[in-house]
């Protein structure tokens, strides 16, 4: 099994005072790994077999929202998802790093959940007269696009024609 994120880590066991022989430990550990791989696959299939946010597992599952006092970063609500058919969980609300306003033309950045590191990151877009959002990285799930304008001072939940705003990009299972 390819171990991704925090899903599973092999261990070495000892029972009471006597260590388990490595020949038994390795075969037992491999059977656990195979069983966990099967459980992961069956859970993925039960939720549709694709990538996306599990709806109604938490309030506003992995929603990207503006800060209470609007600033140049956003926050992501906790939730569950499947990314590359592996379960993903964001335990607590997380604030993203601050973004910089574009210099001359608008830009669209992507807020994404990354499976390998179990964190939230921002993939920057390219400034253009008609900007295009970047694609999600490998083993990542797109959560929202941030439409950023030159001279903006904050990111808001809705377009106010002056500042940046959030466009929901989540897919649901």
C-alpha positions as CSV (number, residue, x, y, z in Angstrom):
1,X,0.0,0.0,0.0
2,X,1.3,3.4,-0.8
3,X,1.1,5.3,2.5
4,X,-0.4,8.7,2.1
5,X,-0.7,11.5,4.6
6,X,-1.6,10.4,8.1
7,X,-3.6,7.4,7.0
8,X,-1.4,4.6,8.2
9,X,2.1,4.1,9.6
10,X,3.8,0.7,10.1
11,X,4.8,-0.1,13.7
12,X,7.0,-2.5,15.5
13,X,5.3,-4.3,18.4
14,X,6.4,-6.1,21.5
15,X,4.0,-8.2,23.6
16,X,4.6,-8.0,27.4
17,X,8.3,-8.8,28.0
18,X,8.8,-11.0,24.9
19,X,9.2,-9.4,21.5
20,X,7.3,-10.9,18.6
21,X,9.6,-12.7,16.1
22,X,10.3,-10.5,13.1
23,X,9.0,-13.2,10.7
24,X,5.6,-13.2,12.5
25,X,5.6,-9.4,12.9
26,X,6.3,-8.7,9.3
27,X,3.6,-11.0,8.0
28,X,1.1,-9.8,10.6
29,X,1.9,-6.1,9.8
30,X,1.5,-6.8,6.1
31,X,-1.9,-8.3,6.7
32,X,-3.0,-5.3,8.7
33,X,-1.7,-3.1,5.8
34,X,-3.7,-5.2,3.3
35,X,-6.9,-5.0,5.5
36,X,-6.5,-1.2,5.9
37,X,-6.1,-0.9,2.1
38,X,-9.3,-2.8,1.6
39,X,-11.2,-0.7,4.2
40,X,-9.9,2.5,2.5
41,X,-11.0,1.2,-0.9
42,X,-14.5,0.2,0.3
43,X,-15.0,3.5,2.0
44,X,-14.0,5.3,-1.1
45,X,-16.5,3.2,-3.2
46,X,-19.2,3.8,-0.6
47,X,-18.9,7.5,-1.1
48,X,-18.9,7.3,-4.9
49,X,-15.3,6.3,-5.7
50,X,-14.1,9.8,-6.6
51,X,-12.5,12.8,-5.1
52,X,-14.5,15.4,-3.2
53,X,-15.8,16.7,0.1
54,X,-18.1,14.5,2.1
55,X,-21.2,16.6,2.5
56,X,-22.7,17.1,6.0
57,X,-19.8,15.4,7.9
58,X,-19.1,18.7,9.5
59,X,-20.6,22.2,9.5
60,X,-19.7,24.0,6.2
61,X,-17.4,21.0,5.2
62,X,-14.0,22.4,4.1
63,X,-15.7,25.8,3.1
64,X,-13.3,28.7,2.4
65,X,-14.6,31.9,4.0
66,X,-13.4,35.4,4.6
67,X,-11.9,36.4,7.9
68,X,-14.3,38.0,10.5
69,X,-12.3,41.2,10.0
70,X,-11.5,41.0,6.3
71,X,-7.8,40.8,5.5
72,X,-5.5,39.3,2.9
73,X,-6.0,35.7,3.9
74,X,-9.0,33.4,4.3
75,X,-9.9,30.5,6.6
76,X,-10.9,27.0,5.8
77,X,-13.6,25.2,8.0
78,X,-13.0,21.7,9.2
79,X,-14.3,18.7,7.3
80,X,-13.7,15.4,5.6
81,X,-12.9,14.5,2.0
82,X,-11.5,11.8,-0.3
83,X,-8.4,12.9,-2.2
84,X,-6.9,10.4,-4.7
85,X,-9.3,7.8,-3.1
86,X,-7.7,8.3,0.3
87,X,-9.6,9.8,3.3
88,X,-8.6,13.3,4.3
89,X,-9.6,15.2,7.5
90,X,-9.0,18.8,8.4
91,X,-9.5,18.8,12.2
92,X,-9.7,22.5,13.0
93,X,-10.4,25.7,11.2
94,X,-7.2,26.8,9.5
95,X,-6.1,30.2,8.2
96,X,-4.2,30.4,5.0
97,X,-1.0,32.5,4.6
98,X,-1.6,36.1,3.4
99,X,-1.7,36.6,-0.4
100,X,-0.2,39.6,-2.1
101,X,-2.4,41.8,-4.4
102,X,-1.6,41.6,-8.1
103,X,0.5,44.5,-9.5
104,X,-1.2,45.3,-12.9
105,X,-3.8,42.7,-13.8
106,X,-6.3,40.5,-11.9
107,X,-5.1,37.0,-10.8
108,X,-6.9,33.9,-9.6
109,X,-5.3,31.8,-6.9
110,X,-6.4,28.3,-5.8
111,X,-7.0,27.2,-2.2
112,X,-6.4,23.5,-2.0
113,X,-6.3,20.6,0.5
114,X,-3.1,18.5,0.1
115,X,-3.2,14.9,1.0
116,X,0.6,14.3,1.4
117,X,0.9,16.9,4.2
118,X,-2.7,17.1,5.4
119,X,-2.6,20.9,5.2
120,X,-4.1,23.7,3.2
121,X,-2.1,25.6,0.6
122,X,-2.6,28.3,-2.0
123,X,-1.5,27.7,-5.6
124,X,-0.8,31.1,-7.1
125,X,-2.2,32.0,-10.5
126,X,-0.8,34.2,-13.2
127,X,-1.8,37.9,-13.7
128,X,-3.7,38.5,-16.9
129,X,-6.4,40.7,-18.4
130,X,-8.6,37.5,-18.4
131,X,-7.0,35.4,-15.6
132,X,-7.4,31.6,-15.5
133,X,-7.4,29.6,-12.3
134,X,-4.5,27.1,-11.8
135,X,-5.2,23.4,-11.5
136,X,-4.9,21.6,-8.2
137,X,-1.6,19.9,-7.5
138,X,-1.2,16.1,-7.6
139,X,-2.9,14.5,-4.6
140,X,-4.8,17.8,-3.8
141,X,-8.4,18.8,-3.9
142,X,-9.6,22.3,-5.0
143,X,-11.6,24.1,-2.4
144,X,-12.0,27.6,-3.7
145,X,-10.7,30.2,-6.2
146,X,-9.6,33.6,-4.9
147,X,-10.2,36.3,-7.5
148,X,-7.6,39.0,-6.7
149,X,-7.6,42.6,-8.0
150,X,-4.8,45.1,-8.2
151,X,-4.9,47.5,-5.3
152,X,-7.2,45.4,-3.2
153,X,-7.0,45.5,0.6
154,X,-9.0,42.4,1.6
155,X,-10.7,39.2,0.5
156,X,-14.4,39.0,1.0
157,X,-17.1,36.3,0.6
158,X,-18.8,38.2,-2.2
159,X,-17.7,40.5,-5.0
160,X,-17.8,44.2,-4.0
161,X,-16.1,45.4,-7.3
162,X,-13.0,46.7,-5.3
163,X,-11.5,43.9,-3.3
164,X,-10.8,40.2,-3.9
165,X,-13.5,37.6,-3.4
166,X,-14.0,33.8,-2.9
167,X,-15.5,31.5,-5.5
168,X,-16.4,28.1,-4.1
169,X,-14.7,25.3,-6.1
170,X,-15.6,22.3,-3.9
171,X,-16.9,19.1,-5.4
172,X,-19.1,16.9,-3.2
173,X,-19.5,13.2,-2.9
